Amino acid sequence: MDTLLDALAKGDFDGLARCFEVAGLRVSLPGPGMLRIDAGAPASMRLLISVGVHGNETAPIEMMAQVLASLARTPGSLAVDLLIVVGNPVAIAQARRFIDADLNRLFGPERGSLGEAAEAARADLIMQASTDFFAVAAGQGGVTRWHLDLHTAIRPSHFERFAIIPDAAGDPAQAALGAWLGSAGIDALVFNDEAAPTYSAFTAHVLGAVSSTVELGRVGRLGDNALAPLARTRAAVERLLRGQAEPSGADLPLRFRVAQEIIKRSEAFAMAIGPDTHNFTEFAPGALIATDGPLRLQVGAVPEHVVFPNPDVLVGQRAGLMVVQIKPEVADVTDKPGHPR
């Protein structure tokens, strides 16, 4: 396995840190699996890129190994203040989604019985490093703060690459991120104004960053991922790091908003959605989504598409999202047509 890829998967940034230090950049290691590089001149962007929050989602790790190898050859071209976070190196080493608990459900104060999980302590370290990183920018006028949390999906999808953006559509800062995601080869955006214990929701709602969970294909074994489909994403990230303008003419992604969350409220929960259902499969109004004892969750008055259906989550956690497409002529609609029945 490539040396840098192996180091990145382990969260070992010692060699990469020395490379940027020799170039005269200010480098620090805020915690295990974290590398912070401050650009030599005052930067107009603070950029957080995270990978490996789920240990079996490895294509973004491979892609970022290529990006960082390229950047290390010309470290002086870095034009942003950068924080790289490898979320769960222990799970990556074991090719497991997580060890004790899903790390991406622990970026919040309500942890219940999961408060003693290894991932809970890891989430605390990551939140502190992220807070410190963005706190500096908060006191600097005109500094853009972005967080790209790179993942891959468990299920196949009608849109192979898509992104979840915390908060409502229409924010000019989010519009800029959406345009960049389009240039990066992302096909669909889902705007979610529901509270969530995910990493990107934490950086958005608590730290005020413009954040996104970006899904880049399917889960795969480290070192065996096909990276050709991510060529546009890699090129866009490299331009972003170097402060280069995006080429014009990129298609804007389709836009969706969350109509309802599917919450597993008891062990009686059962999905009416089959295990082979793709992300963004459309369901007709009134279609049954799931049952939870006497509770029936159904599609609302307009068609809805399912994203992240997963009945195997713990009780109290989100088992999926139902989303509706934002049509240009009704982009300002804010009602939520789907409700438990």
HUQUI-V977919 format. One record per pair of residues at least 6 apart in sequence whose C-alpha atoms are under 7 Angstrom apart, sorted by the first residue. I is the first residue (numbers start at 0). GAP is how many residues later the second one is. D is the distance in whole Angstrom. If there is no record, write none. Layout:
BEGIN
i=I gap=GAP d=D
i=I gap=GAP d=D
END
This chain:
BEGIN
i=0 gap=222 d=7
i=3 gap=61 d=6
i=4 gap=57 d=6
i=4 gap=60 d=5
i=6 gap=6 d=7
i=7 gap=57 d=7
i=8 gap=52 d=7
i=8 gap=80 d=6
i=8 gap=83 d=7
i=9 gap=79 d=5
i=10 gap=21 d=6
i=10 gap=22 d=4
i=10 gap=23 d=7
i=10 gap=75 d=6
i=10 gap=78 d=6
i=11 gap=21 d=6
i=12 gap=20 d=7
i=12 gap=22 d=6
i=16 gap=10 d=6
i=18 gap=53 d=7
i=19 gap=7 d=7
i=19 gap=52 d=7
i=19 gap=55 d=6
i=20 gap=6 d=6
i=22 gap=52 d=6
i=22 gap=53 d=7
i=24 gap=12 d=7
i=24 gap=13 d=6
i=24 gap=14 d=6
i=24 gap=15 d=6
i=25 gap=11 d=6
i=25 gap=12 d=5
i=26 gap=9 d=6
i=26 gap=10 d=5
i=26 gap=11 d=7
i=27 gap=7 d=6
i=27 gap=8 d=5
i=27 gap=9 d=7
i=28 gap=6 d=5
i=28 gap=7 d=6
i=29 gap=99 d=6
i=32 gap=52 d=6
i=32 gap=53 d=5
i=33 gap=50 d=6
i=33 gap=51 d=5
i=33 gap=52 d=6
i=34 gap=48 d=6
i=34 gap=49 d=5
i=34 gap=50 d=7
i=35 gap=46 d=6
i=35 gap=47 d=4
i=35 gap=48 d=6
i=36 gap=44 d=6
i=36 gap=45 d=5
i=36 gap=46 d=6
i=37 gap=43 d=4
i=37 gap=44 d=6
i=38 gap=39 d=6
i=38 gap=40 d=6
i=38 gap=41 d=6
i=38 gap=42 d=5
i=42 gap=36 d=6
i=42 gap=37 d=5
i=42 gap=38 d=6
i=43 gap=36 d=7
i=43 gap=98 d=7
i=43 gap=99 d=5
i=43 gap=100 d=6
i=44 gap=35 d=5
i=44 gap=36 d=6
i=44 gap=98 d=5
i=44 gap=99 d=5
i=44 gap=100 d=6
i=45 gap=34 d=6
i=45 gap=35 d=5
i=45 gap=36 d=6
i=45 gap=91 d=7
i=45 gap=97 d=7
i=45 gap=98 d=6
i=45 gap=99 d=5
i=45 gap=100 d=6
i=46 gap=33 d=7
i=46 gap=34 d=6
i=46 gap=35 d=5
i=46 gap=36 d=6
i=46 gap=98 d=6
i=46 gap=99 d=5
i=46 gap=100 d=6
i=47 gap=34 d=6
i=47 gap=35 d=5
i=47 gap=36 d=6
i=47 gap=98 d=6
i=47 gap=99 d=5
i=47 gap=100 d=6
i=48 gap=34 d=6
i=48 gap=35 d=5
i=48 gap=36 d=6
i=48 gap=98 d=6
i=48 gap=99 d=5
i=48 gap=100 d=6
i=49 gap=34 d=6
i=49 gap=35 d=5
i=49 gap=36 d=6
i=49 gap=37 d=7
i=49 gap=98 d=6
i=49 gap=99 d=5
i=49 gap=100 d=6
i=50 gap=9 d=6
i=50 gap=10 d=6
i=50 gap=34 d=6
i=50 gap=35 d=5
i=50 gap=36 d=6
i=50 gap=98 d=6
i=50 gap=99 d=5
i=50 gap=100 d=7
i=51 gap=6 d=7
i=51 gap=9 d=7
i=51 gap=34 d=5
i=51 gap=35 d=5
i=51 gap=36 d=6
i=51 gap=40 d=7
i=52 gap=33 d=7
i=52 gap=34 d=4
i=52 gap=35 d=5
i=52 gap=50 d=6
i=52 gap=51 d=7
i=53 gap=34 d=7
i=53 gap=43 d=5
i=53 gap=44 d=6
i=54 gap=33 d=6
i=54 gap=34 d=7
i=54 gap=36 d=5
i=54 gap=37 d=4
i=54 gap=40 d=6
i=54 gap=41 d=5
i=54 gap=42 d=5
i=54 gap=43 d=6
i=55 gap=36 d=6
i=55 gap=39 d=5
i=55 gap=40 d=5
i=55 gap=41 d=5
i=55 gap=163 d=6
i=55 gap=164 d=7
i=55 gap=165 d=7
i=56 gap=94 d=6
i=56 gap=95 d=5
i=56 gap=162 d=5
i=56 gap=163 d=6
i=57 gap=161 d=7
i=57 gap=162 d=6
i=57 gap=163 d=7
i=57 gap=164 d=5
i=58 gap=161 d=7
i=58 gap=166 d=6
i=59 gap=90 d=6
i=59 gap=91 d=6
i=62 gap=164 d=7
i=62 gap=171 d=7
i=66 gap=167 d=7
i=66 gap=171 d=6
i=76 gap=165 d=6
i=77 gap=163 d=6
i=77 gap=164 d=5
i=78 gap=162 d=6
i=78 gap=163 d=5
i=78 gap=164 d=5
i=79 gap=161 d=6
i=90 gap=6 d=6
i=90 gap=7 d=5
i=90 gap=8 d=6
i=99 gap=17 d=5
i=99 gap=18 d=6
i=99 gap=19 d=7
i=100 gap=13 d=7
i=100 gap=16 d=6
i=100 gap=18 d=6
i=102 gap=16 d=5
i=102 gap=20 d=7
i=103 gap=93 d=7
i=103 gap=94 d=5
i=103 gap=95 d=6
i=104 gap=92 d=5
i=104 gap=93 d=5
i=105 gap=14 d=6
i=105 gap=17 d=6
i=105 gap=91 d=6
i=105 gap=92 d=7
i=106 gap=16 d=6
i=106 gap=90 d=5
i=106 gap=91 d=5
i=106 gap=92 d=6
i=106 gap=95 d=6
i=107 gap=89 d=5
i=130 gap=76 d=7
i=133 gap=73 d=7
i=136 gap=6 d=6
i=144 gap=64 d=5
i=144 gap=65 d=6
i=145 gap=63 d=5
i=145 gap=64 d=5
i=145 gap=65 d=6
i=146 gap=53 d=7
i=146 gap=62 d=7
i=146 gap=63 d=6
i=146 gap=64 d=5
i=146 gap=65 d=6
i=147 gap=63 d=6
i=147 gap=64 d=5
i=147 gap=65 d=6
i=147 gap=66 d=7
i=148 gap=51 d=6
i=148 gap=63 d=6
i=148 gap=64 d=5
i=148 gap=65 d=6
i=149 gap=63 d=6
i=149 gap=64 d=5
i=149 gap=65 d=6
i=150 gap=62 d=7
i=150 gap=63 d=6
i=150 gap=64 d=5
i=150 gap=65 d=6
i=151 gap=63 d=5
i=151 gap=64 d=5
i=151 gap=65 d=5
i=151 gap=66 d=5
i=151 gap=67 d=5
i=152 gap=62 d=6
i=152 gap=64 d=6
i=152 gap=65 d=5
i=152 gap=66 d=6
i=153 gap=64 d=6
i=153 gap=65 d=6
i=154 gap=63 d=7
i=154 gap=123 d=6
i=154 gap=124 d=7
i=155 gap=62 d=7
i=155 gap=122 d=5
i=155 gap=123 d=6
i=156 gap=121 d=5
i=156 gap=122 d=4
i=156 gap=123 d=6
i=157 gap=120 d=6
i=157 gap=121 d=6
i=157 gap=122 d=6
i=158 gap=28 d=6
i=158 gap=29 d=7
i=159 gap=56 d=7
i=159 gap=57 d=5
i=160 gap=25 d=5
i=160 gap=26 d=6
i=160 gap=54 d=5
i=160 gap=55 d=5
i=160 gap=56 d=6
i=161 gap=24 d=5
i=161 gap=25 d=6
i=161 gap=26 d=5
i=161 gap=27 d=6
i=161 gap=52 d=6
i=161 gap=53 d=5
i=162 gap=25 d=6
i=162 gap=26 d=5
i=162 gap=27 d=6
i=162 gap=49 d=6
i=162 gap=50 d=5
i=162 gap=51 d=4
i=162 gap=52 d=6
i=163 gap=25 d=6
i=163 gap=26 d=5
i=163 gap=27 d=6
i=163 gap=28 d=7
i=163 gap=48 d=6
i=163 gap=49 d=5
i=163 gap=50 d=6
i=164 gap=24 d=7
i=164 gap=25 d=6
i=164 gap=26 d=5
i=164 gap=27 d=6
i=164 gap=46 d=6
i=164 gap=47 d=5
i=164 gap=48 d=7
i=165 gap=25 d=6
i=165 gap=26 d=5
i=165 gap=27 d=6
i=165 gap=35 d=6
i=165 gap=38 d=7
i=165 gap=45 d=7
i=165 gap=46 d=7
i=166 gap=24 d=6
i=166 gap=25 d=5
i=166 gap=26 d=4
i=167 gap=23 d=6
i=167 gap=24 d=6
i=167 gap=25 d=5
i=168 gap=22 d=6
i=172 gap=37 d=7
i=173 gap=36 d=6
i=178 gap=73 d=6
i=181 gap=68 d=6
i=181 gap=69 d=6
i=181 gap=70 d=5
i=181 gap=71 d=5
i=182 gap=53 d=7
i=182 gap=67 d=5
i=183 gap=48 d=5
i=183 gap=49 d=4
i=183 gap=52 d=5
i=184 gap=47 d=6
i=184 gap=48 d=6
i=185 gap=67 d=6
i=186 gap=66 d=5
i=186 gap=67 d=6
i=187 gap=65 d=5
i=187 gap=66 d=5
i=187 gap=67 d=6
i=188 gap=64 d=6
i=188 gap=65 d=6
i=188 gap=66 d=5
i=188 gap=67 d=6
i=189 gap=65 d=6
i=189 gap=66 d=5
i=189 gap=67 d=5
i=189 gap=68 d=7
i=190 gap=65 d=6
i=190 gap=66 d=5
i=190 gap=67 d=6
i=191 gap=65 d=6
i=191 gap=66 d=5
i=199 gap=11 d=5
i=199 gap=12 d=6
i=199 gap=13 d=6
i=202 gap=6 d=6
i=202 gap=8 d=7
i=203 gap=6 d=6
i=203 gap=7 d=6
i=254 gap=70 d=6
i=254 gap=71 d=5
i=255 gap=67 d=6
i=255 gap=68 d=5
i=255 gap=69 d=4
i=255 gap=70 d=5
i=256 gap=66 d=5
i=256 gap=67 d=6
i=256 gap=68 d=6
i=256 gap=69 d=7
i=257 gap=63 d=7
i=257 gap=64 d=6
i=257 gap=65 d=4
i=257 gap=66 d=6
i=258 gap=63 d=6
i=258 gap=64 d=5
i=258 gap=65 d=6
i=258 gap=77 d=5
i=258 gap=78 d=6
i=258 gap=79 d=6
i=259 gap=61 d=6
i=259 gap=62 d=5
i=259 gap=63 d=7
i=259 gap=78 d=6
i=259 gap=79 d=7
i=260 gap=57 d=7
i=260 gap=59 d=6
i=260 gap=60 d=5
i=260 gap=61 d=6
i=261 gap=56 d=6
i=261 gap=57 d=5
i=261 gap=58 d=5
i=261 gap=59 d=6
i=262 gap=53 d=6
i=262 gap=54 d=6
i=262 gap=55 d=4
i=262 gap=56 d=5
i=263 gap=51 d=5
i=263 gap=52 d=5
i=263 gap=53 d=6
i=263 gap=54 d=6
i=263 gap=55 d=6
i=264 gap=27 d=7
i=264 gap=50 d=5
i=264 gap=51 d=5
i=265 gap=26 d=7
i=265 gap=49 d=6
i=266 gap=48 d=7
i=267 gap=24 d=5
i=267 gap=25 d=5
i=268 gap=22 d=6
i=268 gap=23 d=4
i=268 gap=24 d=7
i=269 gap=20 d=6
i=269 gap=21 d=5
i=269 gap=22 d=6
i=269 gap=41 d=7
i=270 gap=18 d=6
i=270 gap=19 d=4
i=270 gap=20 d=6
i=270 gap=40 d=6
i=271 gap=16 d=6
i=271 gap=17 d=5
i=271 gap=18 d=5
i=272 gap=16 d=6
i=278 gap=27 d=6
i=278 gap=28 d=5
i=278 gap=29 d=6
i=279 gap=25 d=5
i=279 gap=26 d=5
i=279 gap=27 d=6
i=280 gap=24 d=5
i=280 gap=25 d=6
i=281 gap=21 d=7
i=281 gap=22 d=6
i=281 gap=23 d=4
i=281 gap=24 d=7
i=282 gap=20 d=6
i=282 gap=21 d=5
i=282 gap=22 d=6
i=283 gap=15 d=7
i=283 gap=19 d=5
i=283 gap=20 d=7
i=284 gap=14 d=5
i=284 gap=15 d=5
i=284 gap=16 d=5
i=284 gap=17 d=5
i=284 gap=18 d=5
i=285 gap=12 d=5
i=285 gap=13 d=5
i=285 gap=14 d=6
i=285 gap=15 d=7
i=286 gap=11 d=5
i=286 gap=12 d=5
i=287 gap=9 d=6
i=287 gap=10 d=4
i=287 gap=11 d=7
i=288 gap=8 d=5
i=288 gap=9 d=5
i=288 gap=10 d=7
i=289 gap=6 d=6
i=289 gap=7 d=5
i=290 gap=6 d=6
i=294 gap=46 d=6
i=295 gap=44 d=6
i=295 gap=45 d=5
i=296 gap=42 d=7
i=296 gap=43 d=4
i=296 gap=44 d=6
i=297 gap=40 d=7
i=297 gap=41 d=7
i=297 gap=42 d=6
i=297 gap=43 d=7
i=298 gap=39 d=5
i=299 gap=37 d=5
i=299 gap=38 d=4
i=299 gap=39 d=6
i=300 gap=36 d=6
i=300 gap=37 d=7
i=301 gap=35 d=7
i=302 gap=21 d=7
i=303 gap=18 d=6
i=303 gap=19 d=5
i=303 gap=20 d=5
i=304 gap=17 d=5
i=304 gap=18 d=5
i=304 gap=19 d=6
i=305 gap=15 d=6
i=305 gap=16 d=5
i=305 gap=17 d=6
i=306 gap=13 d=6
i=306 gap=14 d=5
i=306 gap=15 d=6
i=307 gap=12 d=5
i=307 gap=13 d=6
i=308 gap=10 d=6
i=308 gap=11 d=4
i=309 gap=9 d=5
i=309 gap=10 d=6
i=310 gap=8 d=6
i=312 gap=6 d=6
END
